[in-house]
Amino acid sequence: MAKADEANEGGEEKAPPRFETLRAIFWAALIALGIRSFVVEPFKIPSGSMIPTLLVGDYVLVNKFAYGVRLPFTGQLLIPVGSPKRGDVMVFRFPDDPSQDFIKRVIGMPGDRIEMRDRHLTINGNPVEDAPQGVYHYPKNDHSEPPVGERFLEKNPEGVEYTVLQFTPENAPRAEPTGPWIVPEGQYFMMGDNRDNSADSRRWRHSFVSPEAIKGKAFLIHWSWVVASNDHEQRSFVGDLLFTVWRVVTFQVEEIRWSRIFHRVSGPAD
């Protein structure tokens, strides 16, 4: 009777508990990998190139489905859904080093002529509207030099508004690239919102982002804190995760930015 009780209705014996646990872990990991590869992926902001829209220590969610379903490693498009729009904040593989992920704003669309004239953005010969919004003081943990800049509300030809920063005229770099850059068909020109402190399409060896390099559209800040603001060492994803966990468990978190949590990436910055 005891043996009969141990068998299930189909006559098959139950797997040992340890195998049930391993199977549950396997399926959970597979589902998480599928979501991260095709639906949404978290991304940590490692630099100040997108200040004030995104700060160092922000964690954003990236919509992997916004521009179509792609193979995780090759970037090959499987199911077309949409395409990048001017003004999107996009995560992509760095054209000069595909092992790195970058996040910038889409400025130039295929066929556009992009120029910087008198430190103002020009698209296809037309100056992009920008309204001065006063002085911006960089976050203390950013260590920007100079620590203040000029804030502008930029409005692109499609009517999308967002906030950009520039150094004051007396502190502006004297040898900034001005273009023009002609965006090839099917590719995109990217710029950081922190215009004078951003390594972007104006400065890269390969200036444009191809469709295969696109990872997704950033849409939400899901967490934001300051951890080890004086540490600038480059680490892998796993190394950075372990380092952050160590700082947290040893109570070395400097600040949690509660007001930024669940803040949308689109639109003017606060």
N, C-alpha and C positions, 0 to 999 in steps of 0.2 A: 504493500500500500504506500509506503513511504516513497519508493521509487516512482510509482505512478503519480503521486502528488507533485514530484519534482518536474515531470514532463509537462509541456504545454499541450493545448488541445490538439495541435497538429502532430503531436508525437515527437517534437523536437525539444531537446533540452535547452534551457536558458544558458546564455553565455555567462561566464564568471563576471562578477561585478566590476573587476578591473578592466575587462574588455569593453563593458558598457560605458565606463567612464572615458576610456580612450576614444571610443566611437563618438561620444558626445563632444569631446574636445575637438576631434577631427572635423565634424560637421560645423561646429561653431567657428573654427578657424577658417574653413572653406567659405562659409557665408560672409564672415568679416572681410576676407580677401576679395570676394566678389563685390561687396558693397564698396570697398576702397578702390577697386579697379574700375568699376563701371558706373557708380552712382555718386558717392561723395567721399572726399578725402580731406583729412585735416592737414594744415600747413602752418608751420611756425614762421613768423616774420623775423629774419635774422639781422636785418640792416635797416638803416633809416632812409632808404631811397624813396619810400612812399609816404613819409611824413608830410602833412598831418593826417592823411587818410588812414594810414596804418603805422603803428608805433612798434619799435623793437619790443618783443615780448608778447605781442598780440598772436593769438591762434585763430586762424580763419578756416572756414569750411569752404571747400572747392567743389562746385557742381561739375562732375565729370560727364554728365549727360547733356549739358547745355549746348555743346558743339558736336554732338553725335557720339556713338559708341565706338571706341577704338581699342585695338589690341594693347594690353598693358605695357609691353616692352618695345614694340616696334612703332606704335603710334598709328598704325594703318587703320583707316576709317572703315568700319564695318556697316554701321547704320547711320546715315546722315540725318541729323535732327535740326541743326541750326549752324550758324557761322558767327565768328566774332563780329561785334559791332564797335564802332568808334566810341570810346569812352569806357568800355568794359575794363575791369581789373582782372587780368588773366595770369594764370600760372602756366609756365612752359619750361621746356628744357633749354638751358643756356646755349645759344648757337655756337659759341666758341668752345664750350666744354659741356657736352650733353649729360655728363654725370651730375651736373648741378641743376637744381630747379630755381628759377627766378620768378618774381612777381612784379609786373609793371602794368601801366595803363596802355590800351590800344589807342594810338594817335593817328597812325597812317594806314589807310586801307589800300588794297591793290590798285596800282596806277596813280596814286597820289604823289604830289611833289611837296616835300616837307622842307621848310627852311626856318632858321632862327634869324630874325632881323631886329637889330637893336634890342636883343634879349627877349623878344616876343615871338611866339609861335605863329607861323604862317603856313597855311595849307592851300595848295593850288593857287598861290598868289594872293590869297585873301587873309588878312590878319585875323587871328582868333580872338574873339571878344574876351577881355579880362578886366575885371573891376577891382581896384585896390581895396583892401580890407584892413589896412593898418599893419602894425608890427606883430610878429610872431616870435615868442620865446620858446626855443627848443627845450624838450624835456631834459632834466638834469642828467639822466643816465645816458643821453645820446652823445654827450661830449663834443657837440658841434662847435666849430670855430669858423666864424664868430657865432656866439650863442643866440643871436637874434637874426631874423630875416624879415622880408616883406611878404605879406599874405595877399593872394589874389583869388577871386572867384572867376574861374575860367568857364566859358560856355562855348562848346564846340559847334560846328555847322549843323549838327543834328539836334541841337538844343539841350544836350546833356551837360549838366553843371557839376563841377567838382572844384576842390580847393587845391591850389598849387603854391609853392614857396619859391622865393628867389632871395639870394643874398642882397643886401643893400648895395646901391651902385658903387660906393667907395670900396666895398669888399668883394665885388664881383670879379670872377676870373677874367683875365685879359685875353686869353687865347682859347676861348671856347669854340668848339666846332659849330659852324653855321650852315653847312650844307651847300647846295641842295642835295636831298636824297630822293631818288625816284623809286617808289616801292614796286617791286616786281609783281607780276600777276600771281595771285594765290598766296602772297606773303603779307606780313604785317610789320609796321614800324612801332616800336615800343618806347615809352618814356616814363620815368619816375615822376611823381608829383613833387618831390623835393628836387627841383630842376637843376640847381647848381651843385647838388651832392648826390648824383645818381649815375651809376655805370649802366647806360642803356644804349639803344640803337645808335645814338650819336657818337659813341665811343668804342663800340665793339668792332672787332676785326670782320666778323660777318654781321652785317647791320640788321638783317631781317629775320623774322621768325616764320618758319615754314609750318604748314598744317600738321605735319607729322610730329612736330615738337610740342604742340599744344596739349596741355593736361586738363584744363578746365577753367571755369569762371569763378572767382572768389565772390561770395555773396553774404557771409555773416561772420562776425567776430564771436566765437563761442567761449573764449577765455582770454584774459590779459593780465600779465603780472610782470614784475621786474625781478629777475633772478641773476645774480652775479653781473651787475652792470659793468664792472671793470674787466670782465673776462671777454676776450675777443678771439680766442682760439677756435679754429675751424675743426669740426668733428663730424663724424658720420651720424646718420639718424639714430642708430643704436647708442653710439657714444654720447650724443647729446641727450638722449632720453635718460641714460644712466646718470649722467652728470646732473641733470635737473632733479631727478629723484633724490640723489644724494643731498643736494642743496635744500630740498624740501624737508626731508626727514631730519636734517640737522638744523632746522629752523633758520635757514639763511635766505628766505624769501624777503626781498626788500620792500615790495609793495604789491598789493593786489588792486588792479584798477576796476573796481566793481561797476563803475558807470559805463565802461566800454563793453561789458559782457552783453551779448545778444544785440549788439549794435550793427546795423546793416552797413555793408561796404559802399554801396552806391550813394550818390548825392554828395553835397558839400560836407566837409568835416566840421566837427563841433569847434 
